Amino acid sequence: MQTAERKSLATEVEVEKARGLTIESLAESFATIELRGGLCRWFIQLRWGAVLGAVVTIIVAASLGVQLPLLWLFLTLAAIALYNFAFVYLTNPRRSRRADPHRCALMQATADLVTLTMLLHFSGSVENPFAFFFIFHMIISSVLLPIKWAWGLAALATVLFGGTVLAEHNGLLTHYHLSPFPNICQSSLFVVGTLVAFTLTIHVTVFMTSVIATRLRYREREVKELAKTLQQYAEELEEANERLEQLERMKSTHLRKMSHELRAPLNAAKSLINILKAGYKGELPPPALETLDRVSIRLDEMLAIVNSILTLSRVRDARLTQEREWVDFGRIVSEVVESLRANALAKNIELQVDLLRGVPHIWGVPEALREIASNLIDNAIRYTPKGGRVEVLLYPHEGDIIFQVSDTGIGIPPEDLPHIFEEFYRSRNAKEFAHEGTGLGLSIVKSAVEAHNGEIEVFSELGKGTTFTVTLPTRTQISGKEVAGESSIPSTKETVQP
């Protein structure tokens, strides 16, 4: 796993190099964003807190009897306060756009290292446990500054602190002993060991922090590139969707024109056949009349296909049009049932209708919703043998309405179920049971359901019957607000006995 990660990181490095982005440039980019975001000013606030903390520490140490050169310590703190005021001026928002945030941060870090060395010199130097405060500066510089600058600051901290300790140990500088603590600055072994530990700690901190920061920068770059790519894909998909909608409109327009053009000559041909059958052009022999009857049947089938294509085109347009209204779907179902009641009675089919109370209106296209009800109920009656039963159910459910049509008909073979919503598709047993049919009814239903953001499910057992369940949402967005339809007709329940 580690080998794979190293290869992945190496690959990322190569990719970034190919883009002209080195580790240093990534660090600079990251630092620019963070430093311009207010971190330089945050460092100034931390420095005020550090000055206050140092003052409190000096006062507490002096009260405990620790001998300190208070004058030099307070002068050093005053120097920190002075250059902190200078950085307040440099990082002013009105000037921060012109000031280089990297150089500003580098100046602050350098000044802090120098004054921290001075504070340590006047408070015991190597004897002072606060010497490892240098580590905080190393961590911050490794995260926010270019890596070569972080290594430079690590070297500067080593030279400043190490040089001060060695100068005090050799008598070149005065050693301010923290009395009454033991004077361990005279021990060469302790001084060397402390400086070695200090140097290793500083440089290992810079190394580990820079490695972690570099990996995070690569991950950040990867996330940004991914977000940019996803945004581009989203824009491309939106454009593609617009083009598809435009093509769909063009297709629907073409289908409507073609259907209208076909319907006119078909109606004309049927009229001419009726004239011939009526004998206006003279009496025809029985074989000729039989032939004309067959031609008339074929023309009726063609007209049914043309009308279904027109209906399918209008329903698909309903998915794109914005001209909608609140529709009482319960009333539409009642009207469709009334129009098909005679078909059920003719086949001795028991027609059960159950429209529950409180069914809300739907924001949609009335014609498309009527096609859902008429096609499903008509199919149920058509493909149910004589003496069977058809049940129509409509009820509200969790903000939606459920429209369900069940029958005890011929059912649908399992191998045909995945294809029943395809255009011009009819299962083999459907063709054998009822010769008439265009194979477009369920395509129209599915298009109408999708046009209203609904769902349709089907459950069928061969020879036992079929159940279609349509779920239609009653809530919609209008002018940015979600609204729901009001309740429609009161509940009705009836059974038409054969």
Stockholm file with secondary structure:
# STOCKHOLM 1.0

chainA/1-498         MQTAERKSLATEVEVEKARGLTIESLAESFATIELRGGLCRWFIQLRWGAVLGAVVTIIVAASLGVQLPLLWLFLTLAAIALYNFAFVYLTNPRRSRRADPHRCALMQATADLVTLTMLLHFSGSVENPFAFFFIFHMIISSVLLPIKWAWGLAALATVLFGGTVLAEHNGLLTHYHLSPFPNICQSSLFVVGTLVAFTLTIHVTVFMTSVIATRLRYREREVKELAKTLQQYAEELEEANERLEQLERMKSTHLRKMSHELRAPLNAAKSLINILKAGYKGELPPPALETLDRVSIRLDEMLAIVNSILTLSRVRDARLTQEREWVDFGRIVSEVVESLRANALAKNIELQVDLLRGVPHIWGVPEALREIASNLIDNAIRYTPKGGRVEVLLYPHEGDIIFQVSDTGIGIPPEDLPHIFEEFYRSRNAKEFAHEGTGLGLSIVKSAVEAHNGEIEVFSELGKGTTFTVTLPTRTQISGKEVAGESSIPSTKETVQP
#=GR chainA/1-498 SS CHHHHHHHHHHHHHHHHHTTCCHHHHHHHHHHHHIIIIIHHHHHHHHHHHHHHHHHHHHHHHHTTCCCCHHHHHHHHHHHHHHHHHHHHHTCHHHHTTSCHHHHHHHHHHHHHHHHHHHHHTTTGGGCGGGGGHHHHHHHHHHHSCHHHHHHHHHHHHHHHHHHHHHHHTTSSCCCCCTTSCCGGGCHHHHHHHHHHHHHHHHHHHHHHHHHHHHHHHHHHHHHHHHHHHHHHHHHHHHHHHHHHHHHHHHHHHHHHHHHHHHHHHHHHHHHHHHHHHTTTCCCCHHHHHHHHHHHHHHHHHHHHHHHHHHHHHHHHHHHCCCCEEECHHHHHHHHHHHHHHHHHHTTCEEEEEECTTCBCEEECHHHHHHHHHHHHHHHHHTSCTTCEEEEEEEEETTEEEEEEEECSCCCCTTTGGGTTSTTCCCHHHHHHCSCCCSCHHHHHHHHHHHTTCEEEEEEETTTEEEEEEEEECEEEETTEEEECCBCSCCEEEEECC
#=GC SS_cons         CHHHHHHHHHHHHHHHHHTTCCHHHHHHHHHHHHIIIIIHHHHHHHHHHHHHHHHHHHHHHHHTTCCCCHHHHHHHHHHHHHHHHHHHHHTCHHHHTTSCHHHHHHHHHHHHHHHHHHHHHTTTGGGCGGGGGHHHHHHHHHHHSCHHHHHHHHHHHHHHHHHHHHHHHTTSSCCCCCTTSCCGGGCHHHHHHHHHHHHHHHHHHHHHHHHHHHHHHHHHHHHHHHHHHHHHHHHHHHHHHHHHHHHHHHHHHHHHHHHHHHHHHHHHHHHHHHHHHHTTTCCCCHHHHHHHHHHHHHHHHHHHHHHHHHHHHHHHHHHHCCCCEEECHHHHHHHHHHHHHHHHHHTTCEEEEEECTTCBCEEECHHHHHHHHHHHHHHHHHTSCTTCEEEEEEEEETTEEEEEEEECSCCCCTTTGGGTTSTTCCCHHHHHHCSCCCSCHHHHHHHHHHHTTCEEEEEEETTTEEEEEEEEECEEEETTEEEECCBCSCCEEEEECC
//
